[in-house]
């Protein structure tokens, strides 16, 4: 079992009327009393040791988008009303297999976003640990026996149990047998269409990161270790941090982005190039994610660094010289600083 510390202080009474400039999101009003210092993570189906039980939000929650946040908010609010804990039951997908598409967030970023909404327990066993259970067995053995569920929340399109045999109505009926309240939340809509992970993936692959961020409720971002690169940027006067997307994770549209980078507790302007570096590589080059942080200098190799994507500037292009490449990076850095002032 591990813990993740929340990266922001408790909001004050009534906080949450507007989103902060860095692209993040605040918890709904009323979450202040629920904010804890850490969310406990469980990677197995162990029994929760809680005296008063928990209110459980069920789902994969890829992206932790605004529809997911509605489900999570109801679980946290009910936990407050009942004086018990709040929990998420999700899962780690099978090795090498995607769940309804490539992952939008890294596991660490997904956990951080859920924890920041006030969830106290994050249960994330491997999919194989429970996928063979029937709907009846899942409710009895997992929700009741292991988690001590007092109320359960999900989206109206939720399915569960072996072969996805159960749906939201099945869950409601089975929970009622055990005297457990259950609520399914309607799909959230934006601009006349449901908010979904597949819609967000489509926005990101098209480079429409601003729409994706609105649907997510917090700017799309990565938290990946900084790797050593070829130091070409350093030679040209703009050292970059290099991060590698893991297999199975969604790649946004290749190109140059305005970004924000969290270093030493501050969000700094960044210019990020995501692509195959056609100006400096010849054939067979993998995709790289390189970020120039104009207002920072230091050694952060090996550190896991959070980068938020704010605006797509232009697609990947090939330059005739390294001087032209350097000029493009300077233009991107200027655009990033300007976005910071306008945001």
QUILIN-V247892 format. One record per backbone hydrogen bond with DSSP energy under -0.5 kcal/mol. CO is the residue of the C=O (numbers start at 1). NH is the residue of the N-H. E is the energy in kcal/mol with one decimal. If there is no record, write none. Layout:
<<CO,NH,E> <CO,NH,E>>
//
This chain:
<<2,41,-3.4> <4,39,-1.5> <12,15,-2.2> <20,23,-1.3> <23,219,-2.8> <28,31,-1.9> <30,33,-0.5> <31,34,-1.6> <31,35,-1.3> <32,35,-0.6> <37,6,-1.0> <39,4,-1.4> <40,122,-3.9> <41,2,-1.2> <42,124,-3.5> <43,126,-0.5> <44,46,-1.0> <48,50,-1.1> <53,85,-2.0> <54,150,-2.9> <54,151,-0.9> <55,87,-2.7> <56,153,-2.7> <57,89,-2.7> <61,64,-0.8> <65,69,-2.5> <66,70,-1.1> <67,71,-1.3> <68,72,-2.5> <69,73,-2.6> <70,74,-1.9> <71,75,-1.8> <72,76,-2.2> <73,77,-2.8> <74,78,-2.4> <75,79,-2.0> <76,80,-1.9> <77,81,-2.0> <78,82,-2.5> <79,83,-1.3> <79,84,-2.0> <85,55,-2.3> <86,120,-0.8> <86,121,-1.6> <87,57,-2.5> <88,90,-0.6> <88,123,-3.0> <89,59,-1.7> <90,125,-0.6> <91,93,-0.5> <92,127,-2.4> <94,97,-2.2> <98,100,-0.7> <101,99,-0.9> <103,250,-2.8> <106,110,-2.5> <107,111,-2.2> <108,112,-2.3> <109,113,-2.2> <110,114,-2.0> <111,115,-2.8> <112,116,-2.1> <113,117,-0.5> <114,117,-1.1> <114,119,-1.1> <115,118,-1.8> <120,40,-2.7> <121,88,-2.4> <121,123,-0.6> <122,42,-2.8> <122,124,-0.6> <123,90,-2.9> <125,92,-2.3> <126,129,-1.8> <127,130,-1.5> <127,131,-1.7> <130,133,-1.8> <133,162,-2.4> <134,138,-2.7> <135,139,-2.2> <136,140,-2.4> <137,141,-3.1> <137,142,-0.6> <138,142,-1.7> <138,143,-1.9> <139,144,-2.2> <140,145,-2.3> <141,146,-0.7> <142,147,-2.1> <143,149,-2.7> <144,148,-0.8> <146,48,-2.9> <148,54,-1.5> <150,181,-1.4> <151,56,-2.8> <152,183,-2.4> <153,58,-2.8> <154,185,-2.9> <155,158,-1.9> <158,168,-0.5> <160,166,-2.9> <161,164,-2.5> <162,165,-0.9> <166,160,-2.1> <167,171,-2.4> <168,172,-2.2> <169,173,-2.3> <170,174,-2.5> <171,175,-2.6> <172,176,-2.0> <173,177,-1.1> <174,178,-0.7> <175,178,-1.2> <175,180,-2.5> <176,179,-1.5> <181,152,-2.1> <183,154,-1.7> <185,156,-2.3> <188,195,-3.4> <190,193,-1.3> <193,190,-2.7> <194,196,-0.5> <196,200,-1.8> <197,201,-2.5> <198,202,-2.0> <199,203,-1.9> <200,204,-2.4> <201,205,-2.5> <202,206,-1.2> <203,207,-0.6> <203,208,-2.3> <204,207,-1.0> <204,253,-2.5> <207,209,-2.0> <208,212,-1.9> <209,213,-2.5> <210,214,-1.7> <211,215,-2.1> <212,216,-2.3> <213,217,-1.9> <213,218,-0.6> <215,66,-2.7> <220,309,-2.9> <222,307,-2.4> <224,305,-2.1> <225,227,-0.5> <226,302,-2.4> <227,242,-0.8> <231,235,-1.7> <232,236,-1.7> <233,237,-0.6> <233,238,-3.3> <234,237,-1.0> <239,293,-0.6> <241,291,-2.4> <242,227,-3.5> <243,245,-0.5> <243,289,-1.2> <246,249,-1.6> <248,103,-2.1> <250,252,-0.5> <254,316,-0.7> <255,274,-3.3> <256,313,-3.2> <256,314,-1.0> <257,259,-0.5> <257,272,-2.4> <258,310,-3.0> <258,311,-1.5> <259,270,-2.2> <260,308,-3.3> <261,263,-0.7> <261,268,-3.0> <262,306,-0.5> <263,266,-1.9> <266,263,-2.8> <266,268,-0.7> <268,261,-2.6> <270,259,-2.6> <271,292,-2.8> <272,257,-2.9> <272,274,-0.6> <273,275,-0.6> <273,290,-2.5> <274,255,-2.2> <275,288,-3.2> <277,280,-1.3> <277,281,-1.8> <288,275,-2.1> <288,290,-0.5> <289,243,-2.5> <290,273,-3.2> <291,241,-2.5> <291,293,-0.5> <292,271,-2.2> <292,294,-0.7> <293,296,-1.6> <298,300,-0.7> <300,303,-1.9> <303,226,-2.2> <303,305,-0.7> <305,224,-1.4> <306,262,-2.2> <307,222,-2.2> <308,260,-2.2> <308,310,-0.5> <311,258,-2.9> <314,256,-2.9> <321,325,-1.6> <322,326,-2.6> <323,327,-2.1> <324,328,-1.9> <325,329,-2.0> <326,330,-2.0> <327,331,-2.0> <328,332,-2.4> <329,333,-2.5> <330,334,-2.3> <331,335,-2.2> <332,336,-2.0> <333,337,-2.2> <334,338,-2.3> <335,339,-2.2> <336,340,-1.7> <337,341,-1.4> <338,342,-1.9> <339,343,-2.0>>
//
